[in-house]
Amino acid sequence: EVIPYGLDTETYRPRDRAASRRQHGLADTDRVILFLASGAGARRKGFSYLDDAMTSLADRQGLVVISVGGEKPPSSGSYDHRHLGSMSEESRLAEVFSVADLFVITSIEDNLPLACQEALACGTPVAGFAVGGIPDMVIDGQTGLLAPPRDAKALAQAIQRFFADPALAEHLSAGARGHAVQEYADAKNAAAYRALYESLL
């Protein structure tokens, strides 16, 4: 049986993006990518692939990478990268997810990353590698965009495609929120556990 993590979809919900951005010194016109990881320097978190993807983009005008976590991931310096440090308060995390246009997860091995669920619940589409449980959450073309594992070029193409097509971005945002509410809400998670326990009695 596979039961996803339960999520408080009222805490993790879309916020006023413009207001949230002002608090972080970001402009409405900025194109914001969020990377979140505990131990971001760990090889399996794959930040180097995002760094390579960003460096390869021909148009980096207005692109900002925001990273969150205890460790600042090393970047090439060829693009605007701002590190916000570690965050544990859920309301602050939800606000940061809402600041971003796109959440990028570059894990080269993972299970069902909670950060993906949180991003989707905030209406923030996800781009990432098709590894582990990520494709269970990132439904290509519906809640985000997938790239083959370790393929920085394909990741760059996904990022470029996302920002080049406002209609796609809007479609993915609505799909992300709808999927999270339908699949990850606490009440559904609790009901699934209860049904499983009862089936074993």
Secondary structure, DSSP 8 states (H G I E B T S, - for coil): ------B-TTTSS---HHHHHHHTT--TT-EEEEEE-TTTTSGGG-HHHHHHHHHH-S--TTEEEEEESSS-----SSSEEEE------HHHHHHHHHH-SEEEE--SS-SS-HHHHHHHHTT--EEEE--TTHHHH--BTTTEEEE-TT-HHHHHHHHHHHHH-HHHHHHHHHHHHHHHHHHHBHHHHHHHHHHHHHHH-
